[in-house]
Amino acid sequence: MRTNHLNNGLVYTDTENCIGCNNCIRECPELKANVSFREEDGTYKVHTDDRECILCGTCIDTCTHGIRHFSDDTPAFFDALKSGKRVAALIAPALILNYPDEYKHILGYLKERGVSKFYSVSYGADITTWAYLTYISQRGPQGVISQPCPAIVSHIEKHQPSLLNQLIPVQSPMMCTAIHLRKYMNVTDEFAFISPCIAKKVEIEAPRGLGMIRYNVTFKNLIDHIKGDGRGLRSYPEVDDEIDYGMGALFPVPGGLRENVAFYMGPSALVLQAEGEKHVYPYLNELHTWQTRAKASPHLIDCLNCARGCNFGTATEFRHSHNDNPQIEAHVIRQKKHADYVAEGGEVITDPAVRFRMLCDKYSDLRLDDFLCRYENLESSTRPPTSAEINAAYTSMHKFTEMDRKVDCCSCGYPKCSKMAEAVALGLNHKENCVFYVKAQLKVQLEGAEKIVETFGNIRELVSQLTTDNIAIAADTTEINERVEQAVTHSDQMTKSLEEVQDVFKLLSASIGDITNIARNTNILSINAAIEAAHAGQFGVGFAVVASEVGDLAKKSMAAAVKNRDNNDNISKVMKRLAETTATLAAQIAEIRQATDAISNNVSGIQAKSEEIVAVMDQV
């Protein structure tokens, strides 16, 4: 999204301190003038769009956090004076009404700072009244909406160009003053307008401003500048403006233009009023509906952005005060100006026609065309959203039914859900700023949370069962360990017994060897005896028989011993294999013991973690 047009106008947001409360959106008469922008940190800040803003000041009034501000030309004005430029000041009539006691001292301060001359715009207001009445009398009520308020003109140029042909093409009192000074009095100084209005800068820079005025110096910033100098205002000399004026001094009063017209045209003049941000813009939006049914056309519709007139303009110090001094001062001026209209005999002139003739005589040397102007169609090229785009915006905010789309809670700042949907479709706002959407999202999240809790319950049961199973496993593992210990004991005993048997077999093998040796020796003896018996002849026959028997017995003993030795070897091999098997079994039992120890430790760890998980789930 391109943002170079955000916060670059005369009214801007201190975005660092904006909390996105939407108060500025809530009161602003123009849908596109505020843009909710998502910052890099994820927060939403409401910026001004200088292309759409009409400088009505409403957002400054309604910003409870004090982060909507305006700028003017006060610094540049004083820099110009300091540099030695000749600058004349055009004084808005509201200045004397706001500061009746300090007015001349303010001019004295400006005089000391280098202002060349002072001209009251009340004089230009008289010219504006003359131009209005002359234009209407010559051309009829072709344009009936008054022009002095630049915020009204900006609204029509930017947002309701269909009314451009009804906007009376007469310059404002400020411009009438400047035009008269330039064209009829040949004043060449730069002009600074001492102004109660932020929006005057737009009029100054517009083509109808003719480049005649350089600075818009607002009351509020001027007074702040004076206070910043540290001297008391009354320490400056009194200076008055130098042009006499008439009823134009009443222009900044609510209904001032109407009063001027009535003063010169009488009570038959139909002049309507529409004042205040909350009234005038809806009024203009619906103007065409009653005009088609009206029985008579008004001579003029006096439209003002500020409900209490320019005396309490957007850049005045007392805008939010309940001060009636401007009204009282206006009444004093009114009485004085009425008394100025006297005949030669000294009687006060009350006939409006005579007053108007006197006004025309006063400005007989003026050309009406010099004080007429043209307006611009500044309507945004952004096309309105289609019904499909509006529907998509509603859908994105979870608004599916007609009832959902008419909640109109105004939390987003807009008066109706339809305006929020339009803003979302145009990219001016975000669905996250819709309370209905947030509640719908929260509901979805709560439903998800309930499912999670339900799942947690199931998991808790499984974990609890796991804990129970772990306890059983631990018990079984303990029993297995006991049996393994017994097996280890038996294995050790078996190994010891095998070792004893092997020792016995070793003794037996030695005994068999001895028997074999004895049998071999006995056999040798029997052979020797048989030989000796043969030598003895008849006397050795009996001994030969004995020797033969002994030899047979020796042979049998040797055969038995050999056989026993073979059997012993076989048994020894079996015993060796049994010993190896027993050793393997002992090793396996040791491994089983290690495994059961590990299982026991793991089961203990699992049980501890399971208990922690159950505790956490209980908290959830």
Backbone torsions as a table, in degrees:
resi	resn	phi	psi	omega
1	MET	NA	129.3	178.4
2	ARG	-75.7	133.8	-175.0
3	THR	-123.1	11.1	-176.3
4	ASN	-68.4	-14.5	178.4
5	HIS	-96.1	2.2	-179.0
6	LEU	-93.9	132.8	176.8
7	ASN	60.2	26.4	177.9
8	ASN	-109.7	6.2	-178.8
9	GLY	-97.8	-169.5	-178.9
10	LEU	-70.0	-29.8	174.4
11	VAL	-106.7	129.7	-173.9
12	TYR	-146.2	165.4	-178.6
13	THR	-106.2	135.3	168.2
14	ASP	-79.5	86.1	-170.1
15	THR	-64.8	-25.0	-179.8
16	GLU	-61.2	-33.4	-177.1
17	ASN	-106.1	2.1	177.8
18	CYS	-70.9	133.4	179.5
19	ILE	-107.9	5.0	177.4
20	GLY	68.4	39.8	-177.6
21	CYS	-77.8	-15.3	176.4
22	ASN	75.4	8.8	177.7
23	ASN	-60.8	-39.0	-179.6
24	CYS	-63.2	-38.9	178.0
25	ILE	-66.7	-39.7	-173.4
26	ARG	-59.0	-39.6	-173.9
27	GLU	-100.2	-13.9	-176.7
28	CYS	-66.5	132.3	-179.7
29	PRO	-76.9	-11.0	-175.5
30	GLU	-114.6	119.0	-176.5
31	LEU	-56.7	-42.0	-171.3
32	LYS	-87.1	-1.9	-173.9
33	ALA	-76.3	-18.6	-180.0
34	ASN	-120.6	136.9	-178.9
35	VAL	-126.7	121.5	175.1
36	SER	-83.0	115.4	-171.9
37	PHE	-115.3	132.8	179.1
38	ARG	-83.5	118.2	-178.8
39	GLU	-79.9	172.0	-178.2
40	GLU	-63.6	-28.7	-179.8
41	ASP	-84.2	5.1	177.1
42	GLY	91.6	-7.3	179.1
43	THR	-83.6	161.0	179.8
44	TYR	-109.8	127.5	178.4
45	LYS	-120.8	143.7	-179.7
46	VAL	-97.4	116.5	-179.7
47	HIS	-101.7	161.2	172.3
48	THR	-95.1	144.6	175.0
49	ASP	-105.6	107.2	-173.8
50	ASP	-65.9	-17.9	177.7
51	ARG	-73.3	-26.3	-175.4
52	GLU	-108.8	-21.3	-177.3
53	CYS	-67.1	137.8	178.8
54	ILE	-106.4	4.6	176.0
55	LEU	62.4	39.0	179.1
56	CYS	-75.4	-15.8	177.5
57	GLY	81.3	-0.8	-176.0
58	THR	-61.2	-41.4	-177.3
59	CYS	-65.7	-34.4	176.8
60	ILE	-65.1	-40.0	179.7
61	ASP	-65.2	-38.7	-171.1
62	THR	-94.0	-7.7	-179.9
63	CYS	-75.7	102.0	-177.1
64	THR	-72.1	-11.6	-178.2
65	HIS	-99.5	-1.5	175.5
66	GLY	64.7	36.1	-178.7
67	ILE	-115.0	8.0	169.4
68	ARG	-100.5	127.9	-175.4
69	HIS	-131.9	169.5	173.9
70	PHE	-133.6	159.6	177.1
71	SER	-124.1	157.2	176.4
72	ASP	-144.6	-161.1	-174.9
73	ASP	-103.2	16.8	-177.7
74	THR	-55.9	-49.1	179.2
75	PRO	-59.9	-44.2	-178.8
76	ALA	-65.4	-35.6	179.2
77	PHE	-62.0	-48.8	-178.7
78	PHE	-71.4	-30.4	174.4
79	ASP	-63.9	-39.9	179.5
80	ALA	-64.5	-42.6	177.8
81	LEU	-62.9	-41.8	-178.9
82	LYS	-64.0	-32.7	-179.2
83	SER	-79.4	-5.8	176.6
84	GLY	96.9	6.2	178.5
85	LYS	-66.9	147.0	174.3
86	ARG	-84.9	114.9	-178.8
87	VAL	-127.4	124.4	175.1
88	ALA	-98.3	147.3	-177.3
89	ALA	-107.0	126.9	171.8
90	LEU	-93.7	118.7	-171.1
91	ILE	-98.8	118.0	176.1
92	ALA	-64.6	138.5	-179.2
93	PRO	-59.4	-21.2	179.7
94	ALA	-66.9	-19.6	-178.0
95	LEU	-65.4	-44.8	-179.7
96	ILE	-70.1	-28.6	178.6
97	LEU	-75.8	-30.4	177.7
98	ASN	-80.9	-34.2	-175.4
99	TYR	-129.7	62.9	-176.2
100	PRO	-60.6	-33.3	-178.5
101	ASP	-88.7	-25.5	-176.4
102	GLU	-103.1	-7.5	-171.9
103	TYR	-50.8	-51.7	-175.7
104	LYS	-70.3	-29.7	176.9
105	HIS	-69.9	-35.2	176.5
106	ILE	-61.8	-43.9	177.7
107	LEU	-65.1	-35.1	176.9
108	GLY	-63.0	-40.8	176.7
109	TYR	-60.6	-47.1	-179.0
110	LEU	-64.5	-35.6	178.3
111	LYS	-63.2	-44.3	178.0
112	GLU	-61.9	-32.0	-179.2
113	ARG	-80.0	-8.2	172.8
114	GLY	118.3	4.8	178.2
115	VAL	-63.0	131.4	-173.1
116	SER	-75.5	-46.9	-178.8
117	LYS	-151.1	164.5	178.1
118	PHE	-122.9	137.5	178.6
119	TYR	-132.6	127.7	-179.6
120	SER	-79.4	129.4	177.6
121	VAL	-72.0	-11.8	173.0
122	SER	-58.5	-33.0	176.8
123	TYR	-64.3	-44.2	177.1
124	GLY	-65.4	-30.3	177.1
125	ALA	-65.2	-36.1	175.4
126	ASP	-63.7	-39.5	177.7
127	ILE	-65.5	-40.4	178.6
128	THR	-60.4	-43.7	178.2
129	THR	-60.6	-46.3	177.8
130	TRP	-58.9	-43.6	-177.9
131	ALA	-66.5	-41.6	177.2
132	TYR	-57.5	-53.2	-174.8
133	LEU	-65.6	-38.9	178.6
134	THR	-66.7	-43.2	179.8
135	TYR	-61.6	-45.6	-178.4
136	ILE	-66.6	-41.7	-177.9
137	SER	-68.7	-31.6	-178.3
138	GLN	-84.5	-36.7	-169.8
139	ARG	-119.6	-3.9	-178.8
140	GLY	80.0	169.9	-177.3
141	PRO	-74.6	60.3	178.1
142	GLN	-71.9	-35.9	174.6
143	GLY	-123.6	122.9	-169.5
144	VAL	-117.2	-8.9	-178.8
145	ILE	-89.7	128.2	-177.3
146	SER	-68.9	160.3	-171.6
147	GLN	-116.0	-7.4	-171.3
148	PRO	-58.6	-24.2	-174.8
149	CYS	-93.4	113.6	-177.2
150	PRO	-68.5	-26.8	177.8
151	ALA	-66.4	-39.1	177.4
152	ILE	-63.9	-44.1	179.9
153	VAL	-62.9	-42.3	179.0
154	SER	-62.0	-40.4	178.5
155	HIS	-59.3	-46.6	-177.3
156	ILE	-68.3	-42.7	-178.7
157	GLU	-66.1	-38.8	-173.9
158	LYS	-91.7	-34.3	-168.6
159	HIS	-124.9	-13.9	179.5
160	GLN	-143.9	58.1	-174.9
161	PRO	-63.5	-13.0	177.0
162	SER	-63.5	-17.2	-179.7
163	LEU	-95.2	1.9	-177.5
164	LEU	-58.6	-36.2	-178.9
165	ASN	-73.8	-11.0	177.8
166	GLN	-101.6	-2.5	179.8
167	LEU	-85.4	115.9	-173.1
168	ILE	-62.3	128.4	-170.9
169	PRO	-84.8	46.9	177.3
170	VAL	-109.1	136.9	-178.0
171	GLN	-64.6	158.0	178.5
172	SER	-73.2	164.6	176.6
173	PRO	-54.3	-38.8	178.1
174	MET	-59.4	-48.6	-177.5
175	MET	-71.7	-35.5	177.0
176	CYS	-62.2	-38.0	176.4
177	THR	-62.5	-49.3	-178.1
178	ALA	-62.8	-42.8	-179.2
179	ILE	-63.0	-43.2	-179.8
180	HIS	-64.0	-41.4	180.0
181	LEU	-65.9	-41.1	-177.6
182	ARG	-73.1	-50.4	-170.2
183	LYS	-86.3	-29.3	-173.0
184	TYR	-111.9	-20.1	179.2
185	MET	-116.7	-2.8	174.5
186	ASN	57.2	35.7	176.1
187	VAL	-76.9	128.8	-176.6
188	THR	-109.0	-4.5	179.6
189	ASP	-61.9	154.9	168.5
190	GLU	-66.4	151.8	-179.4
191	PHE	-111.8	137.1	170.1
192	ALA	-120.4	131.4	179.0
193	PHE	-95.3	119.0	175.8
194	ILE	-84.1	108.0	-153.4
195	SER	-125.6	142.2	173.3
196	PRO	-92.2	7.8	-166.3
197	CYS	-134.0	132.0	175.5
198	ILE	-65.9	-40.9	-169.8
199	ALA	-73.2	-10.4	179.7
200	LYS	-59.9	-26.6	179.0
201	LYS	-61.5	-36.7	179.0
202	VAL	-65.2	-43.1	178.2
203	GLU	-63.8	-39.7	179.7
204	ILE	-61.1	-40.4	-175.4
205	GLU	-89.9	-8.7	179.7
206	ALA	-73.1	160.3	177.2
207	PRO	-54.6	-34.0	-179.7
208	ARG	-70.2	-13.5	176.9
209	GLY	-74.9	-15.9	173.0
210	LEU	59.1	14.4	179.3
211	GLY	66.9	18.5	-173.0
212	MET	-83.2	-29.4	-175.7
213	ILE	-113.4	137.6	-174.8
214	ARG	-100.5	-39.3	-169.6
215	TYR	-126.1	137.8	169.5
216	ASN	-107.9	105.6	-176.3
217	VAL	-107.9	108.6	-173.0
218	THR	-81.2	152.2	-179.9
219	PHE	-52.9	-49.6	-172.7
220	LYS	-61.7	-48.4	-177.8
221	ASN	-71.9	-30.0	176.0
222	LEU	-65.9	-48.1	180.0
223	ILE	-63.3	-40.6	177.0
224	ASP	-60.8	-39.4	179.3
225	HIS	-65.4	-42.2	179.4
226	ILE	-63.8	-44.9	178.7
227	LYS	-61.8	-33.5	-179.8
228	GLY	-67.4	-18.8	178.7
229	ASP	-76.5	-16.4	172.1
230	GLY	88.6	-8.8	178.5
231	ARG	-95.8	148.5	175.1
232	GLY	-67.1	141.5	-175.0
233	LEU	-60.1	-35.4	-176.7
234	ARG	-74.9	-4.7	176.7
235	SER	-76.9	-11.2	179.8
236	TYR	-91.6	149.7	-178.3
237	PRO	-67.4	158.9	177.7
238	GLU	-85.2	132.0	177.3
239	VAL	-133.6	140.0	179.7
240	ASP	-112.9	159.5	174.2
241	ASP	-74.5	168.8	-165.6
242	GLU	-115.8	7.1	179.8
243	ILE	-118.1	129.1	177.3
244	ASP	-74.1	152.4	-178.9
245	TYR	-145.6	167.6	-177.9
246	GLY	-113.8	-127.0	-175.9
247	MET	-69.9	-7.6	-180.0
248	GLY	-60.0	-20.2	178.6
249	ALA	-63.9	-16.2	-178.4
250	LEU	-89.5	-3.0	-178.9
251	PHE	-54.1	-42.7	-177.1
252	PRO	-73.3	-6.4	178.3
253	VAL	-82.1	142.4	175.4
254	PRO	-53.7	127.0	-177.5
255	GLY	78.8	12.2	-176.9
256	GLY	-63.4	-43.3	178.4
257	LEU	-63.8	-42.1	178.5
258	ARG	-59.5	-42.6	-178.9
259	GLU	-64.9	-38.5	177.9
260	ASN	-63.2	-45.7	-179.2
261	VAL	-63.1	-44.6	179.5
262	ALA	-63.8	-33.7	-179.0
263	PHE	-62.7	-34.5	-176.7
264	TYR	-102.3	-17.2	-178.0
265	MET	-114.4	-12.7	179.0
266	GLY	87.4	175.2	-175.8
267	PRO	-67.5	-11.3	179.9
268	SER	-75.1	-16.2	-179.7
269	ALA	-70.3	125.5	179.8
270	LEU	-92.3	103.2	179.0
271	VAL	-121.3	119.1	-180.0
272	LEU	-96.2	156.6	-179.9
273	GLN	-124.1	142.0	172.3
274	ALA	-145.4	112.8	-172.5
275	GLU	-135.2	146.3	175.7
276	GLY	96.1	138.5	-174.9
277	GLU	-57.5	-36.5	-176.3
278	LYS	-76.2	-14.7	-177.5
279	HIS	-111.6	-44.4	-168.0
280	VAL	-68.4	-37.2	-176.4
281	TYR	-74.7	-43.1	170.5
282	PRO	-59.9	-35.2	178.2
283	TYR	-61.5	-47.3	-180.0
284	LEU	-65.5	-35.7	179.7
285	ASN	-65.8	-27.0	-178.6
286	GLU	-106.1	9.8	-174.8
287	LEU	-57.6	-41.9	-175.3
288	HIS	-66.3	-24.4	-175.5
289	THR	-70.9	-38.3	-179.5
290	TRP	-90.1	-23.6	-179.7
291	GLN	-62.0	-34.7	-178.9
292	THR	-70.4	-20.5	-178.4
293	ARG	-105.8	-5.7	-174.7
294	ALA	-68.3	141.6	180.0
295	LYS	-82.1	-19.5	179.2
296	ALA	-145.3	150.2	178.2
297	SER	-93.4	132.6	178.9
298	PRO	-70.5	149.8	173.8
299	HIS	-68.0	-31.4	-176.3
300	LEU	-161.5	143.8	170.7
301	ILE	-113.4	111.5	-176.7
302	ASP	-85.5	104.0	-176.2
303	CYS	-108.6	127.7	177.1
304	LEU	-131.0	139.5	177.6
305	ASN	-68.5	-39.0	-174.7
306	CYS	-93.0	128.4	-173.0
307	ALA	-61.3	-33.6	-178.4
308	ARG	-105.0	22.4	175.1
309	GLY	80.8	-177.4	-176.9
310	CYS	-68.1	-17.8	176.1
311	ASN	-58.5	-31.0	178.3
312	PHE	-117.3	44.8	-176.3
313	GLY	-66.2	175.8	-172.8
314	THR	-65.2	-19.5	-177.7
315	ALA	-119.2	28.7	178.8
316	THR	-97.2	155.8	-177.0
317	GLU	-73.3	-30.0	-173.4
318	PHE	-107.0	27.0	-174.4
319	ARG	-56.4	-38.0	-175.0
320	HIS	-102.1	9.4	-179.7
321	SER	-84.4	163.3	175.3
322	HIS	-104.2	44.8	-174.9
323	ASN	-92.2	123.9	179.1
324	ASP	-98.9	7.3	-178.6
325	ASN	-57.6	-40.7	177.6
326	PRO	-58.4	-37.1	179.4
327	GLN	-68.3	-39.5	179.7
328	ILE	-66.3	-43.7	178.2
329	GLU	-62.7	-37.9	178.3
330	ALA	-63.1	-37.7	178.9
331	HIS	-64.3	-41.3	178.3
332	VAL	-61.2	-46.2	179.2
333	ILE	-62.9	-41.3	-179.5
334	ARG	-58.4	-46.9	-179.4
335	GLN	-62.2	-40.1	-178.5
336	LYS	-67.4	-43.7	-176.9
337	LYS	-70.1	-34.3	175.6
338	HIS	-62.3	-40.3	-178.1
339	ALA	-69.9	-19.2	179.9
340	ASP	-72.8	-21.3	-179.4
341	TYR	-88.3	89.5	-178.0
342	VAL	-125.2	149.8	176.6
343	ALA	-82.2	178.1	-178.0
344	GLU	-62.8	-29.6	-179.6
345	GLY	-79.7	-5.7	178.0
346	GLY	98.0	-7.7	179.5
347	GLU	-78.0	145.6	179.8
348	VAL	-70.8	133.2	-179.5
349	ILE	-84.1	122.8	-179.1
350	THR	-110.9	-9.4	-178.8
351	ASP	-76.9	115.9	-179.2
352	PRO	-58.2	-35.1	-178.5
353	ALA	-65.1	-40.0	178.6
354	VAL	-66.9	-41.1	177.7
355	ARG	-60.3	-42.4	-179.1
356	PHE	-66.3	-37.2	178.8
357	ARG	-65.4	-38.4	177.3
358	MET	-64.9	-39.2	178.5
359	LEU	-63.9	-43.3	179.7
360	CYS	-65.8	-37.5	178.0
361	ASP	-63.4	-39.1	-179.0
362	LYS	-61.4	-35.4	-176.3
363	TYR	-113.5	32.4	-177.2
364	SER	-65.0	-23.4	-179.0
365	ASP	-87.9	1.5	-178.2
366	LEU	-92.2	146.3	174.0
367	ARG	-99.7	127.0	-178.0
368	LEU	-57.6	-41.0	-175.4
369	ASP	-61.1	-25.6	178.7
370	ASP	-65.9	-20.4	-173.4
371	PHE	-113.1	14.5	175.0
372	LEU	-98.8	162.7	-176.5
373	CYS	-146.2	171.3	175.4
374	ARG	-120.2	154.4	179.8
375	TYR	-114.2	165.0	-177.8
376	GLU	-114.0	147.6	169.9
377	ASN	-90.3	103.7	-176.6
378	LEU	-108.2	21.8	-177.7
379	GLU	-60.8	138.6	-178.7
380	SER	-61.0	144.2	178.1
381	SER	-79.8	-6.4	179.6
382	THR	-64.1	122.9	-179.3
383	ARG	-73.6	150.1	176.6
384	PRO	-68.4	152.0	-179.2
385	PRO	-66.6	146.9	177.1
386	THR	-77.2	166.4	178.6
387	SER	-62.6	-33.6	178.2
388	ALA	-66.5	-39.9	178.3
389	GLU	-67.8	-38.6	176.5
390	ILE	-63.0	-44.1	179.7
391	ASN	-63.0	-39.7	177.9
392	ALA	-63.8	-37.4	177.9
393	ALA	-64.9	-44.8	176.5
394	TYR	-58.0	-46.2	-178.0
395	THR	-61.6	-41.2	-180.0
396	SER	-62.5	-26.3	179.1
397	MET	-92.7	11.5	-178.9
398	HIS	63.3	30.0	177.5
399	LYS	-103.8	101.4	-173.2
400	PHE	-106.0	-28.5	-177.6
401	THR	-105.3	165.1	177.6
402	GLU	-61.6	-37.0	178.4
403	MET	-64.4	-41.8	177.9
404	ASP	-61.1	-32.8	-174.2
405	ARG	-87.9	4.2	178.1
406	LYS	-130.7	34.5	176.5
407	VAL	-66.5	-43.4	175.2
408	ASP	50.7	47.0	-179.0
409	CYS	-78.8	-16.9	176.8
410	CYS	69.8	7.1	179.8
411	SER	-63.9	-28.5	179.2
412	CYS	-75.0	-12.2	-178.2
413	GLY	105.4	-22.9	-178.7
414	TYR	-88.1	150.2	-176.3
415	PRO	-71.3	-22.1	-178.4
416	LYS	-140.4	154.0	176.1
417	CYS	-59.7	-32.3	-178.8
418	SER	-63.0	-34.9	178.4
419	LYS	-70.3	-38.3	177.5
420	MET	-64.6	-42.2	178.7
421	ALA	-62.3	-39.9	177.9
422	GLU	-64.5	-42.5	179.5
423	ALA	-63.7	-41.8	178.3
424	VAL	-64.1	-42.6	-179.9
425	ALA	-63.5	-32.2	-179.5
426	LEU	-87.2	-3.8	-178.9
427	GLY	79.0	17.5	-179.5
428	LEU	-88.0	-17.1	-178.4
429	ASN	-148.6	178.3	-173.5
430	HIS	-129.1	147.5	-179.1
431	LYS	-58.8	-27.9	-178.9
432	GLU	-64.5	-16.1	178.2
433	ASN	-88.2	3.0	178.1
434	CYS	-95.3	120.9	-178.8
435	VAL	-62.8	-37.9	179.4
436	PHE	-60.2	-44.1	178.3
437	TYR	-63.0	-45.4	-179.7
438	VAL	-60.7	-42.4	179.2
439	LYS	-65.4	-39.9	178.6
440	ALA	-64.3	-42.5	177.3
441	GLN	-63.1	-39.7	179.5
442	LEU	-64.8	-39.0	178.3
443	LYS	-62.3	-44.6	177.6
444	VAL	-60.8	-42.1	179.9
445	GLN	-66.1	-37.9	178.4
446	LEU	-65.9	-41.8	177.3
447	GLU	-61.4	-42.6	177.0
448	GLY	-62.7	-39.0	179.6
449	ALA	-65.1	-39.2	177.9
450	GLU	-62.4	-40.4	176.8
451	LYS	-64.4	-39.8	178.7
452	ILE	-63.1	-43.5	178.9
453	VAL	-61.6	-42.3	178.1
454	GLU	-61.7	-43.7	178.2
455	THR	-63.0	-40.0	177.6
456	PHE	-60.9	-38.4	178.3
457	GLY	-60.6	-45.5	178.8
458	ASN	-63.2	-43.0	179.3
459	ILE	-62.9	-39.0	179.7
460	ARG	-61.3	-41.8	178.3
461	GLU	-62.2	-42.8	179.4
462	LEU	-64.2	-40.3	179.3
463	VAL	-66.8	-39.3	177.5
464	SER	-62.3	-42.8	177.4
465	GLN	-62.9	-39.3	177.5
466	LEU	-60.4	-39.6	178.1
467	THR	-62.5	-44.2	178.2
468	THR	-61.2	-46.2	179.0
469	ASP	-62.4	-37.9	178.3
470	ASN	-61.8	-40.2	178.4
471	ILE	-61.9	-44.1	178.9
472	ALA	-63.7	-41.8	178.8
473	ILE	-62.8	-40.9	179.0
474	ALA	-61.1	-42.3	178.6
475	ALA	-64.1	-45.5	179.3
476	ASP	-62.0	-39.3	-179.8
477	THR	-64.1	-40.2	177.8
478	THR	-61.1	-44.4	179.4
479	GLU	-64.2	-41.2	178.7
480	ILE	-61.4	-41.6	179.1
481	ASN	-61.1	-39.9	178.4
482	GLU	-63.2	-44.4	179.4
483	ARG	-64.6	-39.4	179.2
484	VAL	-63.0	-40.6	177.9
485	GLU	-59.8	-43.4	177.8
486	GLN	-61.8	-43.7	-180.0
487	ALA	-62.6	-39.5	178.1
488	VAL	-62.1	-43.2	179.1
489	THR	-60.5	-48.7	178.9
490	HIS	-61.6	-39.2	-179.7
491	SER	-63.9	-41.5	178.3
492	ASP	-63.3	-42.7	179.0
493	GLN	-63.4	-42.9	-179.9
494	MET	-62.0	-44.2	179.1
495	THR	-59.7	-42.4	179.6
496	LYS	-64.8	-43.5	179.1
497	SER	-61.9	-41.9	179.0
498	LEU	-61.7	-39.4	178.5
499	GLU	-63.5	-39.6	178.1
500	GLU	-64.6	-44.2	179.5
501	VAL	-60.7	-41.2	179.9
502	GLN	-63.8	-37.2	177.0
503	ASP	-63.4	-43.0	178.6
504	VAL	-61.7	-43.3	179.8
505	PHE	-63.3	-33.1	176.7
506	LYS	-64.9	-41.9	177.2
507	LEU	-64.3	-41.5	179.4
508	LEU	-62.9	-41.6	178.9
509	SER	-61.7	-39.9	178.3
510	ALA	-64.8	-40.3	179.3
511	SER	-64.8	-42.4	178.8
512	ILE	-60.6	-38.5	177.7
513	GLY	-64.3	-40.7	178.1
514	ASP	-63.1	-44.9	179.6
515	ILE	-59.9	-42.6	-179.8
516	THR	-61.6	-42.7	179.3
517	ASN	-64.2	-43.6	179.5
518	ILE	-62.2	-44.6	-179.5
519	ALA	-62.9	-40.1	179.6
520	ARG	-64.1	-44.2	179.5
521	ASN	-66.4	-39.4	178.2
522	THR	-61.9	-41.2	179.2
523	ASN	-62.8	-40.4	178.1
524	ILE	-64.5	-42.2	178.6
525	LEU	-62.3	-40.1	-179.0
526	SER	-66.3	-35.4	178.0
527	ILE	-67.0	-44.7	179.4
528	ASN	-63.4	-40.0	179.6
529	ALA	-63.8	-41.7	179.1
530	ALA	-61.3	-39.4	178.8
531	ILE	-64.4	-45.5	-179.8
532	GLU	-64.9	-40.0	179.0
533	ALA	-61.9	-38.5	178.9
534	ALA	-65.6	-37.0	175.8
535	HIS	-65.3	-31.9	-178.6
536	ALA	-77.6	-11.5	178.7
537	GLY	71.4	-132.0	-175.4
538	GLN	-64.4	-27.6	-177.0
539	PHE	-77.5	-13.6	-178.3
540	GLY	-104.3	7.0	-177.5
541	VAL	-61.4	-46.4	-176.8
542	GLY	-65.4	-38.0	179.6
543	PHE	-69.0	-33.4	177.8
544	ALA	-63.5	-38.6	179.5
545	VAL	-63.1	-42.5	-178.7
546	VAL	-66.2	-40.4	179.5
547	ALA	-63.2	-38.3	178.2
548	SER	-62.9	-41.8	-178.4
549	GLU	-66.4	-41.4	179.2
550	VAL	-63.8	-38.3	178.4
551	GLY	-63.2	-44.7	177.9
552	ASP	-60.1	-43.1	-179.8
553	LEU	-62.9	-39.5	179.5
554	ALA	-63.8	-41.5	178.2
555	LYS	-62.1	-44.1	179.7
556	LYS	-62.8	-40.3	179.9
557	SER	-63.6	-40.9	178.9
558	MET	-64.7	-41.2	179.6
559	ALA	-64.0	-41.3	179.8
560	ALA	-65.9	-39.4	-179.1
561	ALA	-65.6	-42.5	178.1
562	VAL	-60.2	-44.3	179.9
563	LYS	-62.4	-43.8	179.3
564	ASN	-62.8	-36.2	179.2
565	ARG	-65.2	-40.5	177.7
566	ASP	-63.1	-44.5	178.6
567	ASN	-62.5	-39.9	-179.7
568	ASN	-63.0	-39.9	177.4
569	ASP	-61.7	-42.9	178.8
570	ASN	-62.3	-45.6	179.7
571	ILE	-62.3	-38.7	179.8
572	SER	-62.7	-40.9	177.6
573	LYS	-63.4	-43.8	179.5
574	VAL	-61.5	-44.8	179.9
575	MET	-62.0	-37.6	179.2
576	LYS	-63.9	-45.0	178.9
577	ARG	-63.8	-38.0	179.5
578	LEU	-64.0	-40.1	178.5
579	ALA	-64.0	-41.9	178.4
580	GLU	-63.2	-43.6	178.9
581	THR	-61.6	-42.5	179.1
582	THR	-61.9	-40.8	178.5
583	ALA	-64.0	-42.7	177.0
584	THR	-61.5	-44.4	179.4
585	LEU	-60.7	-40.8	179.4
586	ALA	-63.2	-41.7	178.5
587	ALA	-63.3	-43.1	179.1
588	GLN	-64.7	-39.2	177.2
589	ILE	-62.2	-40.1	177.8
590	ALA	-62.2	-42.4	177.3
591	GLU	-62.5	-42.1	178.5
592	ILE	-61.1	-39.2	179.9
593	ARG	-63.9	-44.9	177.4
594	GLN	-60.0	-43.5	-179.7
595	ALA	-62.3	-43.4	-179.7
596	THR	-67.6	-34.4	175.5
597	ASP	-63.1	-44.4	178.3
598	ALA	-61.9	-44.2	177.9
599	ILE	-59.2	-43.0	-179.0
600	SER	-61.6	-44.2	178.9
601	ASN	-64.9	-45.5	179.1
602	ASN	-61.8	-41.5	178.8
603	VAL	-60.8	-40.6	178.3
604	SER	-63.3	-43.5	178.5
605	GLY	-63.8	-44.7	179.0
606	ILE	-61.1	-41.5	-179.5
607	GLN	-62.7	-43.5	179.7
608	ALA	-63.1	-46.2	179.1
609	LYS	-64.1	-39.1	179.3
610	SER	-61.3	-41.6	178.8
611	GLU	-65.4	-37.6	176.4
612	GLU	-64.2	-44.2	-180.0
613	ILE	-61.0	-43.5	179.9
614	VAL	-62.2	-41.7	179.8
615	ALA	-63.1	-43.7	178.7
616	VAL	-63.3	-44.2	180.0
617	MET	-64.3	-35.4	176.5
618	ASP	-63.6	-38.0	176.9
619	GLN	-65.5	-43.9	178.3
620	VAL	-60.6	NA	NA
